[in-house]
């Protein structure tokens, strides 16, 4: 009887020691009372923290909110309403860039063509470029994202599984693209997703709480589930994976891709055409799987086959969306 009482007491919130805990902090095993689902709150917390620090310490930073409208009915259109409220709450100007304006396609339209498999490939590639395009339009010095420790650990694992040495060598960096026009920063690199959501909840921040309707089919989801299983056995698993990614050393004899610019849109690319332009060309030609898989750019013979299959004489005649800025 006494032992059962001890076990029950061990599940109480370590702060108040009264209410039953519903969440365990992975790093320290401390248990908290918490009554909400794990939803995306990273960007809202990031905006709040940066605006608060800027105000309290008078850093003199010009902060902007940048949001991407992928064109997902029932998900992104609803979340944008939250972002618009954040604009008012934090007094920060908001810029929204959309896939439709940049590429001529929405994700809903892409999914209708490609199906529920591989659609996240399109979204990931288009979103990364859309963020850079939006940042360039705002003429900012740095782009700050809400990627947390869970996100980075997943990315390390995915790059290992894919054998993507180039991305593996930089995915754990807290700042990337320092040699480019707009560096990216990830201030939540060592912050657990659970802690960010806890912070948003207890600060009563206004954030969107619905998962993307297409994400359950994402390959990243398998990495996420695997890491959660590891975390249950080893609480420090997420930080350990990040540390492993930081400690990877690429042999000096390994040939790394050289960064250049896309011949079509001018975006950063190690190939003749950037990934976004390759994917977009496939969509526009009715061949949505053209850029899926381990393709390393498009050579002349490949495009010759594409032109013959589509009856197309000149691929250079078509613009790849409104990508210029």
N, C-alpha and C positions, 0 to 999 in steps of 0.2 A: 504493500500500500504506500509506504513512504517512498519507495523507489519510483513508483508511478507518478507520485506527486513531484518528485525531483525532475523527472523527465518532462512533465508538463511545464514546470517552472523554467526549464531550460529553453522553452520555446517562446518565452515572453520577450517583449521588446526590451532591448538592453538599455534604452534611454529612460522609459517610464516604469519598466518592471511591473506593469499592471496588465496591459493589453497583449493579446496573443500576436506574436510576430508573423508576418506573411512574406517577408523577403529577407534573404541572407546576403550580406555584403560579401562578394567573392573573395576579396583580398584578406579581410580580417575575420570573416565568419560571424561578424556581429549581425544580430537579427533585428529587423525593424517592423513596425506596424506600417502597412501600406495597402491602399485600397483602390488600385487602378490597374488598367492593363498596360502592357509595354508597347507604347506607340511612338511614332516619330515626334520628338520634341527638340531634337538637337539644334535645328536652325533657330527656333524661337528662343531657346536658352542662350544661344550664341549672341543673337541680336540684343537680348536684354542685358547680358553681362557686359558686352562691349559698350553699349550706350551708357550703362551705369558707371563703368570705370572711366569712361571719357568725361562724364558729367562730374563725378566726384573729384577726380584728380586733374581736371582741366587740361587734358592732353592736347586739345585743339585739333582732334581728328575730324575729318569730314566723312561721316559714315553714310552708307547707302544700303538699302535692301535690294537684293537682286533675286528674282524668282523666275523659274522656267515653267512655261505652260506647255506640257507635252501633248495636250489635247486628249485627255482621258476623261470621258464623261462619267460623272458620279464620283470622281476622285479628285483630279486636279482642279476642276472648276469649283468644287466646294472648298478645297484647301486654299485657293487663292483669296477667298473671302476672309479667311483667317489672316492671311498675310496683309491684306488691305486694312484690317483692324489693327494689326501690329504697326503698320505705318503711322496710324494716328496715335496709338498708345505710346510709342517710343519717339515720336516726332522725327522719324527718319524718312527721307524721300525713297520711293519705291520705283524700280524699273522691272517691267515684265517683258521677257522675250519668249516668243512662241515658236514651236516646231513648224507650225503652218506658215508663219511669216518667213522663217529662215530657210526652210527646206521644201515648203509646198505640200507637206504631209503632216497629218496628226497621227498620234499613236493608235487611235481607234482605227484609222484608215490602214495603217501599216499592219495591224493585227488581222484585219479582214483579209489582207493579201497573204501574209506570211503564216498566220495561225498562231496558236498559243506557244509554240516551240520556237526558240531563238528570237522572240520579239524583244527580249531584254538586251540582246546584243545591239540592236538598233537604238534602243532608248539610251543605253549607256554611252555609246559613241556620240550620238547627237547631243546628249545632255552635257558632256564634257566640253564639246565645242561651243554649245550655246552659252554656257557660263563664261567662257573666254570672250565670246562675241559681245555679250552683255557688259562685261567688265570693260572692254575696249570702248564701247559706246559711252559708258560713264566716265571714261578717262581716269580710272583709278590707278593707284600705285600698287595695291595688293588685293588679292582675292582671298577672303577668309571663309573656310567651309566648316561645317559642323561634324565632320567625320570623327567618330569616337574610337575608343580602344577596340570594341567589338568589330567595328567596320574594318579597321586596319589588320587585325588578326585574321579575319576572313580573307582579305585581299592577299596577305602573305601566303596563306594556304592555297588559294586559287592560283596564284602565280607559280607556286611549286608544282601543283598538279598539271598546269599547262606547260611547264618548262619555259616560262617567259622570264628569261634571265634579265633582260633590260628593265622590265617593270619591277622585278623583284629587288633589283639593286637600289631602287628609289622609292618604293611604296611605303617604307617606314620613315622616310624623312619628314620632319615636322614642317619644313619649307621646301617646296620644289619649284622648278622653273626659274631659279634665281638668275640664270643667264638669258632668260627670255624677257619679253616686254612686260608681263604681269605675273610675278611670283604668286604661288598659292601657299597658304598657311593653314595648319590644322591644330589649333590650340587645345582641342579636346583629345589629343592623341593618347594620353594615358588615363582618360576618364571613362569609366564604364557606362554603357548605355543605361543601365538601371539607375545609376546615380544621377544622370542627367534628367531622367524622367521624374525621379524623386524630387529633384530641385524644382522642376517645372510645376510639380503638383503642390508642393509646400509654399511656393511663391505665388500660387494661383495664376500662373501665366496662361495666356490664351493661345493654345496650340491645337493643331489639327490631329485627330486621333483615329484615322482610318488607313489601313494598309492598301497599297496599290492593288487594284483588282487583277493585274497581270503578274504580280510578283510571285505568287505561289508556285509558278512553274519555272522560276529562275534557278539556274545552276548554283548561284551563290547560296540558295537556301539549303543545299546539301552541306556546304561548308559550315554554314551557321549552326545547323543541327549537330554536326560532328563536334564543333567547338563547345557547344552547350553540354554535350555528353562528357567531354573532357573536363569541363569546368566543375561538373558535379563530383568528379573523382579527384580533381586537383584544382582548388579554388584559384590558384595563380596562373592557370593555363593560358588565359588571354594575354596577360603581360609577358609570360614566358615565350609565347609564339612571336610577339612583337620583338622581344629581345633577340630571339633566334634570327628574325629577319634583319635586324640591325647588325648582327654579327656575321652575316653571310659575306664572303669575300669572293669576288669574281676573278678568275685567273686572268693575268695580264695578256695571255695568249688568246683569250676569247675575243672573237671579233664582234664588236657591238654595232648596232645600227647607227648610221650617221644621220643626225637631224638636218633636214632641209625644209623646203616649203613645197606645198602641193601646187602642181602646175595649173590646176583648175581654179582653186579658190584662194590660194595663198596661205592656207593654214599650215601650222607646223606638221611635218610628215617626214618619215624616213624612207618613204616610197615616192614614186612619181605622182601618185594621187593619194590623198589622205583617205583614211578608212571611211569617213563620212561621205566623201564623194563617190567611193566605190559602192557603198551600200545604196546611196541615192540613185546612182546610175542603174543599179539592178532594179530598184523600185520603178523608176521611170520607164524601163524597158520591159517590165512585166516579168523580170527574173529576180525575185526578191532574195533568193539564196546565193546570188552571185558572189557576195562578199563574205558569206558565212564560212567559218572553218579556219583553216590554217593558211589561207591565201596570203602571199607576200607581195602584194601589188599586182598589177595587170600588165602582162607583156603583150607584144603585138599579135602573137599567134592566138592568145586567149581572146583578145578583142576581135580578131578576125572571125573566130568561131561565133562570138556573140553577134556580130554584125550579120553574119550569114543566117543565123537562126532567127533573127528579127527582121531581116530585109532592110537593115539600116546601113546607110552609106557613110555617114560621118558622125562620129560621137562627139566631136568638138563643137558641133553647132548648137548643142543644147546647154543652157546654163544650169548649174546645179544649185538652184534655190537662190535666195537673196543673201548670199554669204559675204558680200563685200561690205566694208564699213570704212 
